[in-house]
């Protein structure tokens, strides 16, 4: 890790607030809103993610609802790439592709506009946190079903004590999974 990368990591970590017992007792929530409110930290995050997208040859960026939107949209602008929102089911008008996935208790479904991705697109999936990996895995499936290639997955923070990485690595088929911070 270079000194510059270490400096960015330390800056980002210093702007993430721990909120105990949210949303329920026993959970230590990692709140990124102080990072977003700091223009220096938010710019460093955006620039770092944009560099990853460029390095992996991405042509489009997918952002996962909801906080992934906050990160992916400015990254797309910075990298000069298109931004594609992946939304919860029923939130996009028109023809969509949908993918169901399992949650700890139950299931959920996400969608993307069918025409937003196509063969030849190299797509970087961006989200704020990698936890169990269910949403990211479903988004990878949506990208591939649209005929596009997954260039990689990048997240601000990985919760290393949860199985997200182990769940994603087999479905990435060699595409990189990069977390700027692992806690």
Buried (B, 14 or more C-beta within 10 A) or exposed (E): EEEEEEEBBEBBBEBBEEEEEEEEEEEEBBEBEEBBEBEEBBEBBBBBBBEBBBEBEBBBBBBBBEBBBBBBBBBBEBBEBBBBBBBBEEEBEEEBBBBEBEEEEEEBEBBBBBEBBEEEBBBBBBBBBBBBBBBBBBBBBBBBBBEBBBBBBBBBBBBEEBEBBEBBBEBBEEBBBBBBBEB
